[in-house]
Amino acid sequence: MRALLLFFLVILAVPATAQEIKLASWNIAWLTTKPSGHPDLPRDLTTRSEQDFARLRAYAERLAPDVVALQEVDGPLAAARVFDATAYDFHFPAENDVQRSGFAWRKGLQVTRNPDLMALDLRPTARRSLRRGADITLHGANGARLRLLSIHLDGGCAQGSIRQPNSSDCQNLGQQAQILAEWITERRRENTPFVILGDFNRRFSREDDMLALLNAASPMRRATEGFSNPCWSRDGQGRPFIDHILLGLRAADWLVKDSFRVFSYNERDPAMRDVISDHCPISVRLHLP
């Protein structure tokens, strides 16, 4: 009896091990099951063939994320053409856009679907709106909570000022940045660790006024900081990222050192950008306590 009691005391004294997850973001560029010529699609868009989907599925298997934020995906049916629906669950905002942000995560993970960040869509009635944010909470095996937001912001203002915008795109991006700052402020008020990831359509520098606005709401760690993007590089020279992973509050502490990766494709022919995607997946690993 004494030995049994000692055994249970030892078990209780052993701390729970951290749960490591691979968190990725991937803009798959007009991923849709709609046929070419569909009125919801651009007239010059050639949709993917079965061979193209098979290529994307192979890349998704190699990427092997636990959770992936998706952009430019036409809902769960299209996502399931790339990520095996027997292995992944999906969540997308309740909107009709072809280019939606969303998530896929491994079955077995505990995830809560939160209300869409509807305010990001500044043109909700337009034929092609500015896209809502997809919002979920990942519940770790040991009780940790991580709020995740997948976004695809307005394009056309990769470097211009959002505080003194000289174009409608920069004005739109400034409004979206303020909405994100309010979402971040709410997470800080709740003391909830969070990650914002996706296509920001923005080349961040240390002096960037959009990044300054977001960090004023809560200081964040940018996984892409200090790196250049090798995606579709023809001369070996990287480019600034427009896809980013921003980690706030304790999520920044959970980042596994040197885990940031860019998943580059094998293809080098620029024509394949339209077949695969003009964006490469990016990923990090986190230790959830």
C-alpha positions as CSV (number, residue, x, y, z in Angstrom):
1,M,0.0,0.0,0.0
2,R,2.9,2.3,0.9
3,A,4.5,1.5,-2.5
4,L,1.3,2.3,-4.4
5,L,0.9,5.6,-2.5
6,L,4.5,6.5,-3.4
7,F,3.8,5.7,-7.1
8,F,0.8,8.1,-7.2
9,L,2.8,10.8,-5.5
10,V,5.5,10.5,-8.0
11,I,3.0,10.7,-10.9
12,L,1.4,13.8,-9.5
13,A,4.8,15.4,-9.1
14,V,5.8,15.0,-12.8
15,P,4.9,18.2,-14.6
16,A,2.7,18.0,-17.7
17,T,4.8,18.1,-20.9
18,A,4.4,20.9,-23.3
19,Q,2.4,20.3,-26.5
20,E,4.2,21.2,-29.7
21,I,2.1,22.3,-32.6
22,K,3.1,23.4,-36.1
23,L,1.2,26.5,-37.1
24,A,1.2,27.6,-40.8
25,S,-0.3,30.1,-43.2
26,W,-0.9,29.6,-46.9
27,N,-2.5,31.7,-49.5
28,I,-3.4,29.2,-52.2
29,A,-4.5,31.8,-54.8
30,W,-8.0,31.4,-56.1
31,L,-8.5,27.8,-54.8
32,T,-12.0,27.0,-55.9
33,T,-14.1,24.1,-57.2
34,K,-16.0,26.4,-59.5
35,P,-15.3,25.9,-63.3
36,S,-13.6,28.4,-65.5
37,G,-16.1,30.9,-66.8
38,H,-18.2,30.9,-63.6
39,P,-19.6,34.4,-63.1
40,D,-18.0,34.6,-59.6
41,L,-14.5,34.2,-61.1
42,P,-12.4,36.6,-63.2
43,R,-12.9,36.0,-66.9
44,D,-9.3,35.3,-67.5
45,L,-8.9,32.8,-64.6
46,T,-8.0,29.2,-65.6
47,T,-9.1,26.9,-62.8
48,R,-7.0,24.0,-61.6
49,S,-7.1,20.5,-63.2
50,E,-7.1,17.2,-61.3
51,Q,-3.4,17.1,-61.8
52,D,-3.0,20.5,-60.3
53,F,-5.1,19.5,-57.2
54,A,-3.0,16.4,-56.8
55,R,0.2,18.5,-56.8
56,L,-1.3,20.8,-54.1
57,R,-2.3,17.8,-52.0
58,A,1.2,16.4,-52.2
59,Y,2.6,19.7,-51.0
60,A,0.0,19.9,-48.2
61,E,1.1,16.4,-47.0
62,R,4.7,17.6,-46.9
63,L,3.8,20.8,-45.1
64,A,1.9,18.7,-42.5
65,P,0.6,21.5,-40.3
66,D,-1.3,20.9,-37.2
67,V,-3.2,24.2,-37.8
68,V,-3.0,26.2,-41.0
69,A,-4.5,29.6,-41.8
70,L,-5.8,29.7,-45.3
71,Q,-6.4,32.5,-47.7
72,E,-8.1,32.8,-51.1
73,V,-10.0,29.5,-50.6
74,D,-13.6,29.1,-51.7
75,G,-14.7,27.3,-48.5
76,P,-14.4,23.8,-47.0
77,L,-15.1,21.9,-50.2
78,A,-12.2,23.6,-52.0
79,A,-10.0,23.2,-48.9
80,A,-10.8,19.5,-48.8
81,R,-9.3,19.1,-52.3
82,V,-5.9,20.0,-50.8
83,F,-6.1,18.9,-47.1
84,D,-7.5,15.4,-46.5
85,A,-11.0,15.8,-45.0
86,T,-10.5,12.5,-43.1
87,A,-7.6,14.1,-41.3
88,Y,-8.5,17.8,-41.0
89,D,-11.5,19.9,-40.0
90,F,-12.3,23.3,-41.5
91,H,-13.7,26.6,-40.6
92,F,-14.5,29.6,-43.0
93,P,-16.4,32.8,-42.4
94,A,-20.1,32.9,-43.3
95,E,-19.7,34.9,-46.5
96,N,-20.0,34.1,-50.2
97,D,-16.7,35.4,-51.5
98,V,-14.5,33.0,-53.5
99,Q,-11.4,34.4,-51.8
100,R,-12.1,33.6,-48.2
101,S,-9.7,33.3,-45.2
102,G,-10.2,30.3,-43.0
103,F,-8.5,27.4,-41.1
104,A,-7.8,23.7,-41.3
105,W,-6.7,21.8,-38.3
106,R,-5.9,18.2,-37.5
107,K,-8.9,16.1,-36.2
108,G,-8.5,15.5,-32.5
109,L,-7.5,19.0,-31.7
110,Q,-10.0,20.9,-29.6
111,V,-11.0,24.1,-31.4
112,T,-13.8,26.6,-30.8
113,R,-15.1,28.6,-33.7
114,N,-15.5,32.3,-32.8
115,P,-17.6,34.9,-34.6
116,D,-16.2,36.2,-37.8
117,L,-14.3,39.5,-37.6
118,M,-16.8,41.0,-39.9
119,A,-15.6,44.6,-39.6
120,L,-12.5,43.8,-41.7
121,D,-14.8,43.5,-44.8
122,L,-15.1,47.2,-45.6
123,R,-17.2,46.5,-48.7
124,P,-19.5,43.7,-47.7
125,T,-22.0,44.3,-50.5
126,A,-19.4,44.5,-53.3
127,R,-19.1,41.7,-55.8
128,R,-15.6,41.1,-54.5
129,S,-15.5,42.3,-50.9
130,L,-12.5,42.9,-48.7
131,R,-12.9,39.6,-46.8
132,R,-13.8,38.9,-43.1
133,G,-11.3,37.5,-40.6
134,A,-11.6,33.9,-39.5
135,D,-11.4,33.6,-35.7
136,I,-10.8,30.4,-33.7
137,T,-9.5,29.3,-30.3
138,L,-7.2,26.4,-30.0
139,H,-7.4,24.6,-26.6
140,G,-4.2,22.9,-25.7
141,A,-4.0,19.4,-24.2
142,N,-2.8,20.9,-20.8
143,G,-5.4,23.7,-20.7
144,A,-3.6,26.5,-22.6
145,R,-5.8,28.6,-24.9
146,L,-4.5,30.3,-28.1
147,R,-6.7,32.6,-30.1
148,L,-6.0,32.5,-33.8
149,L,-7.0,35.0,-36.5
150,S,-6.6,34.3,-40.2
151,I,-6.7,37.4,-42.4
152,H,-6.3,38.6,-46.0
153,L,-6.1,42.4,-46.0
154,D,-6.6,44.9,-48.9
155,G,-3.8,45.0,-51.5
156,G,-2.2,47.9,-53.2
157,C,-0.5,49.5,-50.2
158,A,2.5,47.4,-49.6
159,Q,4.7,50.3,-48.4
160,G,2.6,53.5,-48.4
161,S,1.7,55.3,-45.3
162,I,-1.6,54.4,-43.6
163,R,-1.6,57.5,-41.3
164,Q,-1.4,59.9,-44.3
165,P,-2.8,57.7,-47.1
166,N,-2.2,58.8,-50.7
167,S,-4.5,56.2,-52.2
168,S,-7.8,54.4,-51.5
169,D,-6.0,51.2,-50.9
170,C,-3.8,52.8,-48.2
171,Q,-6.9,54.3,-46.7
172,N,-8.6,51.0,-46.6
173,L,-5.6,49.3,-45.1
174,G,-5.5,52.0,-42.4
175,Q,-9.1,51.3,-41.5
176,Q,-8.4,47.5,-41.4
177,A,-5.3,48.1,-39.3
178,Q,-7.4,50.0,-36.8
179,I,-9.9,47.1,-36.6
180,L,-7.1,44.7,-36.0
181,A,-5.7,46.9,-33.3
182,E,-9.1,46.9,-31.6
183,W,-9.2,43.1,-31.8
184,I,-5.7,42.9,-30.3
185,T,-6.7,45.3,-27.5
186,E,-9.6,43.0,-26.6
187,R,-7.2,40.0,-26.5
188,R,-4.9,42.0,-24.2
189,R,-7.8,42.9,-22.0
190,E,-8.7,39.2,-21.7
191,N,-5.1,38.3,-21.2
192,T,-5.5,35.7,-24.0
193,P,-2.4,34.7,-26.0
194,F,-3.0,35.2,-29.7
195,V,-1.6,34.9,-33.2
196,I,-2.6,36.9,-36.3
197,L,-1.5,35.2,-39.5
198,G,-2.1,35.4,-43.2
199,D,-1.7,37.7,-46.1
200,F,-1.3,41.3,-44.8
201,N,-0.4,42.6,-48.3
202,R,2.2,44.7,-46.4
203,R,6.0,44.8,-46.4
204,F,6.8,45.5,-42.8
205,S,9.9,47.3,-41.7
206,R,10.8,48.4,-38.1
207,E,9.6,51.9,-38.8
208,D,6.3,50.9,-40.6
209,D,3.4,52.9,-39.4
210,M,0.9,50.0,-39.7
211,L,3.1,47.7,-37.6
212,A,3.5,50.6,-35.0
213,L,-0.2,50.9,-34.8
214,L,-0.7,47.2,-34.1
215,N,2.2,47.0,-31.6
216,A,0.7,50.0,-29.7
217,A,-2.3,47.8,-29.0
218,S,0.0,45.1,-27.7
219,P,3.6,44.4,-28.4
220,M,4.0,41.4,-30.7
221,R,6.7,39.2,-32.1
222,R,6.9,39.0,-35.9
223,A,8.1,35.6,-37.1
224,T,9.2,37.0,-40.5
225,E,11.4,39.7,-39.0
226,G,15.0,39.5,-40.2
227,F,14.2,37.1,-43.0
228,S,13.7,37.5,-46.7
229,N,11.2,35.5,-48.8
230,P,12.7,33.0,-51.2
231,C,9.4,32.1,-52.8
232,W,9.7,31.9,-56.6
233,S,13.1,33.6,-56.5
234,R,14.8,33.4,-59.9
235,D,18.1,35.1,-59.0
236,G,18.6,33.7,-55.5
237,Q,17.6,37.0,-54.0
238,G,14.8,37.0,-51.5
239,R,12.0,39.6,-51.4
240,P,10.2,41.2,-48.4
241,F,7.3,39.2,-47.0
242,I,3.7,40.2,-47.3
243,D,2.5,37.1,-45.5
244,H,3.2,37.3,-41.8
245,I,2.8,35.6,-38.4
246,L,2.4,37.9,-35.4
247,L,2.5,36.4,-32.0
248,G,1.1,38.4,-29.0
249,L,1.2,38.1,-25.2
250,R,2.4,34.6,-24.0
251,A,2.2,33.2,-27.5
252,A,5.5,35.1,-28.2
253,D,7.1,33.1,-25.4
254,W,5.8,29.8,-26.7
255,L,7.6,30.2,-30.1
256,V,10.1,27.5,-30.6
257,K,13.5,29.1,-31.3
258,D,14.6,29.0,-35.0
259,S,11.4,27.2,-36.0
260,F,10.3,29.8,-38.7
261,R,10.2,28.1,-42.1
262,V,9.3,29.0,-45.7
263,F,8.0,26.1,-47.7
264,S,9.4,26.5,-51.2
265,Y,8.1,24.6,-54.2
266,N,10.2,22.3,-56.4
267,E,9.0,24.0,-59.6
268,R,11.1,26.9,-61.0
269,D,9.1,27.8,-64.1
270,P,7.4,31.1,-63.4
271,A,4.3,29.9,-65.3
272,M,3.7,27.4,-62.5
273,R,2.9,30.3,-60.1
274,D,-0.6,30.3,-61.5
275,V,-0.9,26.5,-61.2
276,I,0.3,26.2,-57.6
277,S,0.2,29.7,-55.9
278,D,2.2,32.9,-56.0
279,H,2.5,32.5,-52.2
280,C,4.6,29.9,-50.4
281,P,3.4,28.6,-47.0
282,I,5.2,29.9,-43.9
283,S,5.2,28.2,-40.6
284,V,6.4,28.2,-37.0
285,R,6.3,25.8,-34.1
286,L,4.9,26.6,-30.7
287,H,5.2,24.9,-27.3
288,L,1.9,25.1,-25.6
289,P,2.4,24.7,-21.9
